[in-house]
Amino acid sequence: MIIPAFTWKIVFIVFCLIIAIQVFYYIFFFLRLAFFKPIIKQENISQPVSIVVCARDEAENLVKNLPGILVQDYRTTHEIVVVNDNSSDESKYILDEFKKSFKSLNHIELTQEAKLIVGKKFPLSMGIKSAKYETLLLTDADCVPASEFWIQKMQEAYMPSTEIVLGYGAYHKKPGLLNKLIRFETFHTALQYFSYALAGLPYMGVGRNLSYKREVFIRNKGFASINNIPSGDDDLFINKVATKDNTTIVIDKDAHTLSEPKTSWSDWMNQKFRHYTTSKFYKPKHKFFLGLYSFSLFWVYPLLTLSIIFFNWWIALSVYGIRFLLQFLVYFKTMKKLNETDLIPYYLLFDIWMFFYYIFFVPAIFKKPQKNWN
């Protein structure tokens, strides 16, 4: 069967449209992060902060990571609230030992499950309700601050109108392809939620590094509207309460947190499946913009390949080159800002990988969320 030449012209036109959509996202959204410069305050007034950490059977991680939170260089009053959620390991005794040396540590022991509230939301709610101070800073037991100035840097982002501060939850750099793919996917997600926030469309944050005012939590009745969804204590809550006026970002390297990445493909895929099951609950405008971006990204390389083979290779590559140059500029500058510069040489391979990534993970959107949070 001979396919008419005009069919391949249509394919090329569609390819041009896909590239145009991609260029729009890079210019309208992602360049904002690439050239982002935080506002330099004339005077910083430190506020008391409550750091809230939820843990279930995290004894090993508490030993390894909690000291990084306890020894923060933050001269203003602060506390660390650790919610030990029905742990069956030695977490309680480890926290008791830490308490002897660090009076700022307050740990809450939960010994009963909340039957009608699945996931992490109940222990996190207990931690927030027990917090003494208005400014909350959240992280996980498997995370450690990248520096001793983590609290200070996250707190400095607050302006009079600010109620939510989005931070970057990075992963430790390890040898191997899987580690690089995990960190690229984390970077790519951050590129989106940071850029959207700068464009006045904040839609998510990550519980590994997130701060908000307790009044926001109380005003919105906590997680009441999403208690039936196992996950979403970070992204769905922020999706509900964040606005263009009350949300800001912090990308300073000293304000990052670091987590241990998954070491097997199956564990990572299960983790991503769990995360993606919540995206179906985002606001319609966010689902539209995120969906259009993913759709256009998915079709870049299939249409490029067809246009090169069956239409005109140099015209197709010229059109693709516009996106390529713009993408390189954005990735180069944002990877430097987020301390992921070792990924720059591989960015084209990662971009092609995203085609297969969406094939693997799009089905998760249609699956029912799992009921466990740990």
C-alpha positions as CSV (number, residue, x, y, z in Angstrom):
1,M,0.0,0.0,0.0
2,I,1.4,3.4,-1.1
3,I,0.7,6.2,1.3
4,P,0.1,9.5,-0.5
5,A,2.7,12.2,-0.1
6,F,0.2,14.7,1.3
7,T,-0.3,12.3,4.3
8,W,3.3,12.9,5.3
9,K,2.8,16.6,4.9
10,I,0.0,16.4,7.4
11,V,2.2,14.5,9.7
12,F,4.8,17.2,9.4
13,I,2.2,19.9,10.1
14,V,1.1,18.0,13.2
15,F,4.7,17.8,14.3
16,C,5.1,21.5,13.9
17,L,2.0,22.0,16.0
18,I,3.5,19.7,18.7
19,I,6.7,21.7,18.7
20,A,4.8,25.0,18.9
21,I,3.0,23.7,22.0
22,Q,6.3,22.6,23.6
23,V,7.9,26.0,22.8
24,F,5.0,27.7,24.4
25,Y,5.5,25.8,27.7
26,Y,9.3,26.6,27.6
27,I,8.8,30.3,27.0
28,F,5.7,30.9,29.2
29,F,6.5,28.6,32.1
30,F,10.0,27.1,32.3
31,L,12.0,30.2,31.4
32,R,10.6,31.8,34.6
33,L,12.5,29.2,36.7
34,A,15.6,29.3,34.5
35,F,15.9,33.1,35.1
36,F,14.4,33.1,38.6
37,K,16.1,35.4,41.2
38,P,14.7,35.4,44.7
39,I,13.7,38.7,46.3
40,I,16.5,40.0,48.5
41,K,15.0,41.3,51.7
42,Q,16.5,44.4,53.3
43,E,15.8,42.8,56.7
44,N,15.0,39.2,57.6
45,I,12.8,38.7,60.7
46,S,13.0,35.0,61.8
47,Q,9.8,33.5,63.0
48,P,9.4,30.5,65.4
49,V,9.1,27.3,63.3
50,S,7.7,23.8,64.0
51,I,9.3,21.0,62.0
52,V,6.9,18.1,61.6
53,V,8.1,14.6,60.6
54,C,5.9,11.5,60.4
55,A,7.5,8.1,60.8
56,R,6.3,4.5,60.7
57,D,8.9,1.8,61.3
58,E,11.7,4.3,60.4
59,A,14.2,3.5,63.2
60,E,17.1,3.2,60.8
61,N,16.2,6.5,59.0
62,L,15.6,8.3,62.3
63,V,19.1,7.4,63.4
64,K,20.6,8.5,60.1
65,N,18.6,11.6,59.3
66,L,17.1,13.1,62.4
67,P,20.4,14.6,63.7
68,G,20.5,16.7,60.5
69,I,17.3,18.3,61.6
70,L,18.2,18.6,65.3
71,V,21.5,20.4,64.7
72,Q,20.1,23.1,62.4
73,D,21.7,26.5,62.7
74,Y,18.5,28.4,63.4
75,R,18.8,30.8,66.4
76,T,15.1,31.6,66.7
77,T,12.8,29.4,68.7
78,H,11.9,26.2,66.9
79,E,10.8,22.6,67.7
80,I,10.9,19.2,66.0
81,V,7.7,17.2,66.2
82,V,8.1,13.6,65.3
83,V,4.9,11.6,65.0
84,N,5.7,7.9,65.6
85,D,2.8,6.2,63.8
86,N,2.1,2.7,65.1
87,S,5.7,1.6,64.6
88,S,6.6,-1.9,65.5
89,D,10.4,-1.4,65.5
90,E,12.7,0.5,67.9
91,S,11.6,4.0,66.8
92,K,10.1,4.9,70.3
93,Y,13.3,4.1,72.1
94,I,15.5,5.9,69.6
95,L,13.3,9.0,69.9
96,D,13.5,8.7,73.7
97,E,17.3,8.7,73.5
98,F,17.4,11.8,71.2
99,K,15.1,13.6,73.6
100,K,17.7,13.3,76.4
101,S,20.1,15.5,74.3
102,F,17.7,17.7,72.3
103,K,15.0,19.4,74.3
104,S,13.5,20.9,71.2
105,L,12.4,17.4,70.2
106,N,8.8,16.5,70.9
107,H,7.6,13.0,69.8
108,I,4.1,11.8,69.6
109,E,3.2,8.2,70.0
110,L,0.2,7.0,68.0
111,T,-0.9,3.5,69.0
112,Q,-4.2,3.3,67.1
113,E,-5.1,3.4,63.5
114,A,-7.6,6.0,62.2
115,K,-10.0,3.6,60.4
116,L,-11.8,6.2,58.3
117,I,-8.6,8.2,57.4
118,V,-6.3,6.2,55.2
119,G,-2.6,7.1,54.5
120,K,-0.4,9.6,56.1
121,K,-2.9,12.3,56.7
122,F,-4.0,11.3,60.3
123,P,-0.5,11.2,61.8
124,L,0.4,14.4,59.9
125,S,-2.7,16.1,61.2
126,M,-1.8,15.1,64.8
127,G,1.6,16.5,64.3
128,I,0.3,19.8,63.0
129,K,-2.3,20.1,65.8
130,S,0.5,19.5,68.4
131,A,2.8,22.1,66.8
132,K,3.4,25.1,69.0
133,Y,4.2,27.6,66.2
134,E,2.4,29.1,63.3
135,T,5.0,28.4,60.7
136,L,5.2,24.7,59.8
137,L,8.0,23.0,57.9
138,L,7.4,19.4,56.8
139,T,9.7,16.6,55.7
140,D,9.9,12.8,55.9
141,A,11.9,10.5,58.1
142,D,13.9,9.3,55.1
143,C,15.1,12.9,54.3
144,V,18.0,14.9,55.6
145,P,18.5,18.6,55.1
146,A,21.2,19.4,52.6
147,S,22.7,22.0,55.0
148,E,22.4,23.3,58.5
149,F,20.7,26.4,57.1
150,W,17.6,24.5,55.8
151,I,15.2,26.0,58.3
152,Q,16.6,29.5,57.8
153,K,16.5,29.4,54.0
154,M,12.9,28.1,53.9
155,Q,11.7,30.6,56.5
156,E,13.3,33.5,54.7
157,A,10.9,33.1,51.8
158,Y,7.9,34.2,53.8
159,M,6.6,37.6,52.9
160,P,3.5,39.3,54.5
161,S,1.2,37.7,52.0
162,T,2.9,34.3,51.9
163,E,1.2,31.2,53.3
164,I,2.9,28.4,51.4
165,V,6.6,27.8,50.5
166,L,7.5,25.1,48.0
167,G,11.0,23.5,48.4
168,Y,13.0,21.0,46.4
169,G,13.3,17.4,47.6
170,A,16.3,16.0,45.9
171,Y,17.8,12.5,45.9
172,H,21.3,11.4,46.9
173,K,23.6,11.0,43.9
174,K,24.6,7.4,43.4
175,P,26.3,5.4,40.5
176,G,24.1,3.8,37.9
177,L,21.5,4.6,35.3
178,L,18.5,4.2,37.6
179,N,19.7,6.8,40.0
180,K,20.1,9.3,37.1
181,L,16.7,8.5,35.8
182,I,15.1,9.0,39.2
183,R,16.9,12.3,39.7
184,F,16.0,13.5,36.2
185,E,12.3,12.6,36.8
186,T,12.4,14.5,40.2
187,F,14.1,17.5,38.5
188,H,11.5,17.4,35.6
189,T,8.6,17.4,38.1
190,A,10.2,20.3,40.0
191,L,10.7,22.2,36.8
192,Q,7.0,22.0,36.3
193,Y,5.6,22.8,39.8
194,F,8.2,25.6,40.5
195,S,7.5,27.2,37.0
196,Y,3.8,26.9,37.4
197,A,4.0,28.6,40.8
198,L,6.0,31.4,39.3
199,A,3.4,31.8,36.6
200,G,0.6,32.1,39.2
201,L,-0.7,28.5,38.8
202,P,0.7,26.6,41.8
203,Y,-0.6,23.0,41.7
204,M,1.6,20.9,44.0
205,G,4.4,20.6,46.5
206,V,6.4,17.6,47.8
207,G,6.1,16.5,51.4
208,R,9.9,15.9,51.5
209,N,10.3,19.7,51.7
210,L,7.3,21.9,52.2
211,S,6.3,24.7,54.4
212,Y,3.0,26.4,55.1
213,K,1.2,28.4,57.8
214,R,-0.9,26.4,60.3
215,E,-3.8,28.9,59.8
216,V,-4.0,27.6,56.1
217,F,-4.4,24.1,57.4
218,I,-7.1,25.1,60.0
219,R,-8.9,27.4,57.6
220,N,-9.3,24.6,55.1
221,K,-10.3,22.0,57.7
222,G,-7.1,20.1,57.3
223,F,-7.3,17.2,55.0
224,A,-11.1,16.7,55.4
225,S,-11.9,17.0,51.7
226,I,-9.2,14.4,50.7
227,N,-9.3,12.0,53.7
228,N,-10.7,9.3,51.5
229,I,-7.6,9.3,49.2
230,P,-4.6,7.5,50.6
231,S,-2.0,9.8,49.3
232,G,-2.1,13.5,48.5
233,D,-1.2,15.0,51.9
234,D,1.3,17.2,50.0
235,D,0.3,17.6,46.3
236,L,-3.6,17.4,46.7
237,F,-3.6,19.7,49.7
238,I,-1.4,22.3,48.0
239,N,-3.5,21.9,44.8
240,K,-6.6,22.9,46.9
241,V,-5.2,25.8,49.0
242,A,-2.4,27.4,46.9
243,T,-3.1,30.6,45.0
244,K,-0.9,32.9,42.9
245,D,-0.8,35.4,45.8
246,N,0.0,33.1,48.8
247,T,2.6,30.8,47.3
248,T,6.4,31.2,46.7
249,I,9.3,28.9,46.0
250,V,12.8,28.3,47.4
251,I,15.5,26.7,45.2
252,D,18.6,27.7,47.2
253,K,20.9,24.7,47.4
254,D,21.1,25.1,51.2
255,A,17.3,24.7,51.4
256,H,17.1,21.3,49.7
257,T,16.4,18.0,51.4
258,L,18.0,14.8,50.3
259,S,16.4,11.3,50.3
260,E,17.7,7.8,49.5
261,P,16.5,6.8,46.0
262,K,15.0,3.5,45.2
263,T,17.6,0.9,44.1
264,S,15.4,-1.4,42.0
265,W,13.3,-0.7,39.0
266,S,10.2,-2.4,40.5
267,D,10.4,-0.4,43.7
268,W,10.7,2.9,41.8
269,M,7.8,2.0,39.4
270,N,5.6,1.1,42.4
271,Q,6.5,4.4,44.0
272,K,5.6,6.4,40.9
273,F,2.4,4.5,40.3
274,R,1.4,5.5,43.8
275,H,2.2,9.1,43.2
276,Y,0.4,9.3,39.8
277,T,-2.9,7.9,41.2
278,T,-3.5,11.3,42.9
279,S,-3.1,13.5,39.7
280,K,-6.7,12.6,38.6
281,F,-7.9,14.7,41.6
282,Y,-6.2,17.9,40.5
283,K,-8.2,21.0,39.6
284,P,-9.4,20.9,35.9
285,K,-7.2,23.8,34.8
286,H,-4.1,22.1,36.2
287,K,-5.0,18.8,34.6
288,F,-5.5,20.6,31.3
289,F,-2.1,22.3,31.3
290,L,-0.2,19.2,32.7
291,G,-2.0,16.9,30.3
292,L,-1.4,19.1,27.2
293,Y,2.3,19.3,28.1
294,S,2.7,15.6,28.6
295,F,0.7,14.8,25.4
296,S,2.9,17.1,23.3
297,L,6.1,15.8,24.9
298,F,5.0,12.2,24.2
299,W,4.6,12.9,20.4
300,V,7.8,14.9,19.8
301,Y,10.1,12.0,18.8
302,P,7.6,9.7,17.0
303,L,6.5,12.6,14.7
304,L,10.1,13.8,14.3
305,T,11.1,10.3,13.2
306,L,8.3,10.1,10.7
307,S,9.0,13.6,9.4
308,I,12.7,12.9,8.9
309,I,12.1,9.6,7.0
310,F,9.0,10.4,4.9
311,F,8.9,14.2,4.6
312,N,12.1,16.3,4.6
313,W,14.9,15.5,7.1
314,W,16.5,18.9,7.2
315,I,13.3,20.9,7.5
316,A,12.1,18.5,10.3
317,L,15.4,18.8,12.1
318,S,15.3,22.6,11.8
319,V,11.9,22.8,13.4
320,Y,13.1,20.4,16.1
321,G,16.2,22.5,16.6
322,I,14.1,25.5,17.9
323,R,12.9,23.4,20.8
324,F,16.3,21.8,21.2
325,L,18.1,25.1,21.8
326,L,15.4,26.4,24.0
327,Q,15.2,23.2,26.0
328,F,19.0,23.2,26.5
329,L,19.0,26.7,27.8
330,V,16.3,25.9,30.3
331,Y,17.8,22.6,31.4
332,F,21.3,24.0,31.7
333,K,20.3,26.9,33.9
334,T,17.7,25.1,36.0
335,M,19.9,22.0,36.6
336,K,22.6,24.4,37.9
337,K,20.1,26.1,40.2
338,L,18.9,22.8,41.6
339,N,22.4,21.3,41.9
340,E,21.8,18.6,39.3
341,T,24.6,19.6,36.9
342,D,25.9,16.1,36.4
343,L,22.6,15.3,34.5
344,I,23.3,18.0,31.8
345,P,25.4,15.7,29.5
346,Y,22.5,13.2,29.4
347,Y,19.6,15.5,29.0
348,L,18.8,14.6,25.4
349,L,18.7,10.9,26.3
350,F,16.4,11.6,29.2
351,D,14.2,13.7,26.9
352,I,13.8,10.7,24.6
353,W,13.3,8.4,27.6
354,M,10.2,10.5,28.6
355,F,8.4,8.9,25.6
356,F,8.8,5.4,27.3
357,Y,8.2,6.9,30.7
358,Y,4.7,8.0,29.8
359,I,4.0,4.6,28.3
360,F,4.9,3.0,31.6
361,F,3.1,5.4,34.0
362,V,0.1,6.9,32.3
363,P,-2.0,3.7,33.2
364,A,-1.5,4.7,36.9
365,I,-3.8,7.7,36.4
366,F,-6.7,5.2,35.9
367,K,-5.8,2.9,38.8
368,K,-7.3,3.0,42.3
369,P,-4.9,4.5,44.9
370,Q,-3.2,2.1,47.4
371,K,-4.2,2.5,51.0
372,N,-0.8,2.4,52.6
373,W,1.4,5.5,53.0
374,N,4.7,3.9,53.9
